[in-house]
Amino acid sequence: MKDKILQGATNLFLSYGFKSVTMDDIANKLGMSKKTIYQHFDNKTKLVEATTMHLFEFISVGINHICSLEKNPVEEIYSIKQFVMEHLKNEKSSPQYQLQKYYPTIFKNLKERQFCVMQDCVIENLNKGVAIGLYRKDIDVDFISRIYFNAMMVLKDDDLFPKDKFSMPSLMNNYLEYHLRGICTPKGLEILNNYINSNQSKA
């Protein structure tokens, strides 16, 4: 029952936002009473915290799986982007922005965990790219990995990139191309250009 509540609440939060979805909405969607939900979660804040950590763990496992497939670093970074976007429903409700605004303590905890996972993933991607000649040997891996994480966070800022002017898929694609063009060797750029040209219809 607890897993059913987590899954249902996660879908609603991602679709409509953490602020607008009520416990009544979740109960109605799941066809159960609020009392049943409160047996597992004391209040909405506890449910928001549980859903964000549940989704974080799920996405972390998925990212680790993609990294284990040993794709070339350029393709790997796009595959991770695609996986994350699919499971965050393209972030149409700005979940991270709403989490930061209405649940700052939960957001801070989540951000720290996200940084640890993404930092390891990006550093591994960068080192692999350098080793096989797709990324320049002179890049500062630690610096770029930190810039990468913070840029990804900034893309989700509704004040800077309002949803009525920027879609999350286009923001992500534009940023990944910007990031990769800054670090790729000519060999890496060839792979990047081929990837972009062959996936334009999916952008």
C-alpha positions, 0 to 999 in steps of 0.5 A: 500500500505504501508503494502504491501511495508513493507512486500515485503521489509522485505522478501527481506531483510531477504532473501538477506540482508540489504546491497545487496537489492536495492530500484529497487529490491523491486520495481521490486519484488512488481511490482510497481515504485520506485516513489510509494515506495518513497511516503511512505518512503523517502529513503532506510534507512527509509524503513530499519528502518520501516521494522525492527520495523515492524518485531520486533513488529510482533515477540514480539506479537508472543512471548507474545502469546507463553508465554500465552499458559502456556507451561512448561518453557523448552518447552516454550523456544524452542517454542519461538526459533522455532517461531523466526527462522521461521519468520527470515528465519533462518537468512540465510542472517545474517540480524542482523549482516548486520544491525549492520554493515551498519545501526548502529543507527537503530541496536542500537535502535532495540537492546534496544527494543529487550533487554526490551522484551527478558529480561522480557520474560526470567526472567518470564521463569526463575522464572516460572522454579524455582517455579515449580522445573525445574530450580535450586532455587539458580540461579541468575535470573537477571545475567542469563537473561542478559547473555542469551540476550548477548549470543543470540546476539553473535550467530549472529556475522558472524566473530565469527560464519561464516555461511559457518561453522555454521548454525543458527538452529544448533547454536540456538539448541546448545546454548539452550541446553547449557543454560538449562543444566546449570540451570535445576534440575534433573526433568528439565533435564529429561524433556529436554532430552525427548524433545531433543530426541523426536525432533531430526528430527526437529533440 
